Each structure stands twice: as C-alpha cells, then as structure tokens.
Amino acid sequence: MIKSVETNRLLLRELVADDFEDVFQIKSDEKVVKYLTWGPSNREHTLNSLLKQIGFQSEENRKIYVLAVELKSIRKVIGNALFMVRDDDFEIAEIGYFINSNFWKRGYGEEIVYALLDLGFRQFRMHRIYATCDTENFGSINLLKKNGFRLEGHFIKDLKVRGEWRDNYLFALLKEEFDKIL
Ligand SMILES: CC(C)(COP(=O)(O)OP(=O)(O)OC[C@H]1O[C@@H](n2cnc3c(N)ncnc32)[C@H](O)[C@@H]1OP(=O)(O)O)[C@@H](O)C(=O)NCCC(=O)NCCS
C-alpha cells in the first residue's frame, strides 16, 4: 500500500471494490477512451480489471499502481491515475490518467499529473518519469507540458486504436528538471 497523495482538491488513493460504479461510469464512456487502446468497457470487463488492479496492491516488489482519484468535496472517484515502474532498479516509471468527462477542463488533470510526479520523485525517488499520448490528444499534451514535461519523441503509427494505426508522442521529465521547476 502507498501513502495516499493529496492535492488541493483531490485525493489519490488505493482502489477498493466499492469504487466499481464510479470507475465503470468512466471506462464505459466513448469520449474517455477515444485515444486509448482499450474500451469502452462493459461491466464485466471493468470488474475484472478492478479486481486485478486491487490484487497488485499486495504484490511484493510491486510495479503497477492504479490509483483512484477522489474529488474530496463530494467523495466521488472522478478518475484513475496510473504509475508503472518500468525498470528493475525502480528508477524509471511511466504515468497515465483518465478522468470522468463531466469533470474535464477544470484543472483536475494538471493536479493528477503533479500528484504523480510528487509520488514518483519525492516518495519513490525516481530518476525519470515519462508518458506517451496520441499526437491529437491535446488535453493530455497540454497538461504534460504545463507540468514541465519535454517532448522527446514522435512515433509514427505505432499504436493501434480500434483498428487504426495512430502516431504517438513520448514526453519525459527527469528528477533534476522537476527539482528546478519547483
Ligand atoms: C487528458 C485529460 C486527463 C485532461 O484532463 P483535464 O482535467 O480536462 O485537464 P486540465 O483541465 O488539467 O487541463 C490542462 C490544460 O490542458 C488544456 N486542455 C484540457 N483539455 C483540452 C482539450 N481537449 N483540448 C485542448 N486543450 C485542453 C486545458 O485548457 C489546460 O490548459 P490551460 O490551463 O492553459 O487552459 C482528460 O481529457 C481525459 O481524461 N481524457 C481521456 C483519457 C485520456 O486521453 N488520457 C490520457 C491518455 S495519454
């Protein structure tokens, strides 16, 4: 289990089975999964993946953290935040995130990315954190740039999204860069 991470309005915490309805609302939404390789998810798929993700919490040398993003004022889960360790020394991680579309464009994405950086660089002492996103996913591109990420790569047609090969950007941030923008 991790210590939860708090921002002004959000609490990033471990998922629990009771989060199912909130998570299903998000993962079954076509708008949310537009640039993602999976979904929209049905109830069965959502439940299976939720239980699998809860299972990760008790793994030794855990590498995958799928966290609930709770809006503190209404105690609702409005998104998921992903933190995935990508090397055996626990120094490089990839992040991901998605938010209930009723809550877009209110700065929550920016808060989630900052919270993931806080978790990665301050709690876990990572060296490098990266994220990939579709080259037309302007919401994701903007919030990564606003949190100081650098564009490092443009991959041509390397991700298949519902039968269509899509271009992807790779954004990254190093610990030393994060320390400078504090
Ligand atoms: C990407 C996503 C997390 C953005 O969340 P959000 O809470 O709406 O983002 P924020 O409100 O923090 O916005 C951050 C910046 O991006 C801009 N932005 C957000 N959505 C945008 C969009 N669709 N187009 C252009 N700019 C956008 C905001 O205006 C803001 O910039 P500003 O402060 O200069 O105005 C959300 O759209 C989402 O969940 N999308 C579906 C899942 C997904 O694609 N995840 C990323 C996979 S790589």
The ligand as an SDF file (V2000), in Angstrom:
LIG
                    3D

 48 50  0  0  0  0  0  0  0  0999 V2000
   -6.4730   14.2780  -20.8630 C   0  0  0  0  0  0  0  0  0  0  0  0
   -7.3530   14.6120  -19.6670 C   0  0  0  0  0  0  0  0  0  0  0  0
   -6.8730   13.8090  -18.4670 C   0  0  0  0  0  0  0  0  0  0  0  0
   -7.2410   16.1220  -19.3740 C   0  0  0  0  0  0  0  0  0  0  0  0
   -7.8560   16.3810  -18.1340 O   0  0  0  0  0  0  0  0  0  0  0  0
   -8.4340   17.8080  -17.7410 P   0  0  0  0  0  0  0  0  0  0  0  0
   -8.7780   17.7550  -16.3010 O   0  0  0  0  0  0  0  0  0  0  0  0
   -9.5120   18.1910  -18.6740 O   0  0  0  0  0  0  0  0  0  0  0  0
   -7.1610   18.7330  -17.9770 O   0  0  0  0  0  0  0  0  0  0  0  0
   -6.9160   20.1540  -17.2910 P   0  0  0  0  0  0  0  0  0  0  0  0
   -8.2370   20.7980  -17.0120 O   0  0  0  0  0  0  0  0  0  0  0  0
   -5.9770   19.9830  -16.1450 O   0  0  0  0  0  0  0  0  0  0  0  0
   -6.2100   20.9290  -18.4490 O   0  0  0  0  0  0  0  0  0  0  0  0
   -4.8220   21.1460  -18.5550 C   0  0  0  0  0  0  0  0  0  0  0  0
   -4.5970   22.0620  -19.7290 C   0  0  0  0  0  0  0  0  0  0  0  0
   -4.9440   21.3980  -20.9320 O   0  0  0  0  0  0  0  0  0  0  0  0
   -5.9830   22.1200  -21.6050 C   0  0  0  0  0  0  0  0  0  0  0  0
   -6.9270   21.1570  -22.1590 N   0  0  0  0  0  0  0  0  0  0  0  0
   -7.6440   20.2260  -21.4850 C   0  0  0  0  0  0  0  0  0  0  0  0
   -8.3920   19.5100  -22.3580 N   0  0  0  0  0  0  0  0  0  0  0  0
   -8.1230   20.0160  -23.5940 C   0  0  0  0  0  0  0  0  0  0  0  0
   -8.5620   19.6830  -24.9060 C   0  0  0  0  0  0  0  0  0  0  0  0
   -9.4420   18.6980  -25.1240 N   0  0  0  0  0  0  0  0  0  0  0  0
   -8.0690   20.3890  -25.9480 N   0  0  0  0  0  0  0  0  0  0  0  0
   -7.1720   21.3710  -25.7590 C   0  0  0  0  0  0  0  0  0  0  0  0
   -6.6960   21.7340  -24.5330 N   0  0  0  0  0  0  0  0  0  0  0  0
   -7.1910   21.0640  -23.4640 C   0  0  0  0  0  0  0  0  0  0  0  0
   -6.6430   22.9710  -20.5540 C   0  0  0  0  0  0  0  0  0  0  0  0
   -7.2500   24.0980  -21.1290 O   0  0  0  0  0  0  0  0  0  0  0  0
   -5.4580   23.3130  -19.6570 C   0  0  0  0  0  0  0  0  0  0  0  0
   -4.7040   24.3680  -20.1870 O   0  0  0  0  0  0  0  0  0  0  0  0
   -4.9670   25.8860  -19.6750 P   0  0  0  0  0  0  0  0  0  0  0  0
   -4.7840   25.8550  -18.1790 O   0  0  0  0  0  0  0  0  0  0  0  0
   -3.9170   26.6640  -20.3910 O   0  0  0  0  0  0  0  0  0  0  0  0
   -6.3480   26.2060  -20.0700 O   0  0  0  0  0  0  0  0  0  0  0  0
   -8.8410   14.2990  -19.9370 C   0  0  0  0  0  0  0  0  0  0  0  0
   -9.2270   14.9860  -21.0960 O   0  0  0  0  0  0  0  0  0  0  0  0
   -9.1120   12.8200  -20.1220 C   0  0  0  0  0  0  0  0  0  0  0  0
   -9.3600   12.1020  -19.1680 O   0  0  0  0  0  0  0  0  0  0  0  0
   -9.0960   12.3550  -21.3970 N   0  0  0  0  0  0  0  0  0  0  0  0
   -9.4050   10.9640  -21.7050 C   0  0  0  0  0  0  0  0  0  0  0  0
   -8.3400    9.9920  -21.2630 C   0  0  0  0  0  0  0  0  0  0  0  0
   -7.0020   10.2980  -21.8710 C   0  0  0  0  0  0  0  0  0  0  0  0
   -6.8940   10.6110  -23.0460 O   0  0  0  0  0  0  0  0  0  0  0  0
   -5.9560   10.1940  -21.0450 N   0  0  0  0  0  0  0  0  0  0  0  0
   -4.6050   10.4470  -21.4700 C   0  0  0  0  0  0  0  0  0  0  0  0
   -4.0180    9.2930  -22.1480 C   0  0  0  0  0  0  0  0  0  0  0  0
   -2.4050    9.6970  -22.7640 S   0  0  0  0  0  0  0  0  0  0  0  0
  1  2  1  0
  2  3  1  0
  2  4  1  0
  2 36  1  0
  4  5  1  0
  5  6  1  0
  6  7  2  0
  6  8  1  0
  6  9  1  0
  9 10  1  0
 10 11  2  0
 10 12  1  0
 10 13  1  0
 13 14  1  0
 14 15  1  0
 15 16  1  0
 15 30  1  0
 16 17  1  0
 17 18  1  0
 17 28  1  0
 18 19  1  0
 18 27  1  0
 19 20  2  0
 20 21  1  0
 21 22  1  0
 21 27  2  0
 22 23  1  0
 22 24  2  0
 24 25  1  0
 25 26  2  0
 26 27  1  0
 28 29  1  0
 28 30  1  0
 30 31  1  0
 31 32  1  0
 32 33  2  0
 32 34  1  0
 32 35  1  0
 36 37  1  0
 36 38  1  0
 38 39  2  0
 38 40  1  0
 40 41  1  0
 41 42  1  0
 42 43  1  0
 43 44  2  0
 43 45  1  0
 45 46  1  0
 46 47  1  0
 47 48  1  0
M  END
$$$$
